[in-house]
Amino acid sequence: DTAVSQTPKYLVTQMGNDKSIKCEQNLGHDTMYWYKQDSKKFLKIMFSYNNKELIINETVPNRFSPKSPDKAHLNLHINSLELGDSAVYFCASSQDWQGRNSNQPQHFGDGTRLSIL
Amino acid sequence: SQQGEEDPQALSIQEGENATMNCSYKTSINNLQWYRQNSGRGLVHLILIRSNEREKHSGRLRVTLDTSKKSSSLLITASRAADTASYFCATANSGGYQKVTFGIGTKLQVIP
């Protein structure tokens, strides 16, 4: 069973389009994250949700809007895609919010490779 | 801002040799974690060392932490071709709001 699953795995689209990436975890974790990994492999936190509530928003442009319908799902919607949005986006989860307990691992999905033409 | 910085950025060794990767960080931490990322996959948690620990082992992995030098090392002994991956350190800052920050990684190639 896949613990953290993201769809789609690949996303190729034109500049200016709107797209969504879905993420689901079946680990029973309370906290979920979105990360962006650039071409140099630098992994940067974008958002974190704990029990459906936004905890971290790392000065991400408001074209990016996360939505958590329940604590097992955290989707990412991106409006008006730009060339600089090309990257690999990773969803992750942890048992608890790391602001309360950082002594726990994060579990990652396999990423969504977004390419903007 | 980037917290952990791994060194070297790339490492190529023969199967059976040991691989050592280093991580330096800037602020006080609660813990430091190491993750592995295989090509085209997500990060996988390897080991966590708390700020009051100096050394930790897990199978062929040995992690050390020197909080006075703000540095950590990951040693993989008797490397295998399957160890080929990128390795990231991640630090959880101490005090107040805790956030986990990842470094840029060390790309390890183990040649069979």
Interface residues (C-beta under 8 A of the other chain):
Chain A: V4 Y35 K40 K41 F42 L43 K44 I45 I56 F90 A92 Q98 G99 R100 S102 N103 Q104 P105 Q106 H107 F108 G109 D110 G111
Chain B: Q2 N30 N31 Q33 Q37 G40 R41 G42 L43 V44 H45 L48 R50 S86 F88 A92 Y97 Q98 K99 V100 T101 F102 I104 G105 K107
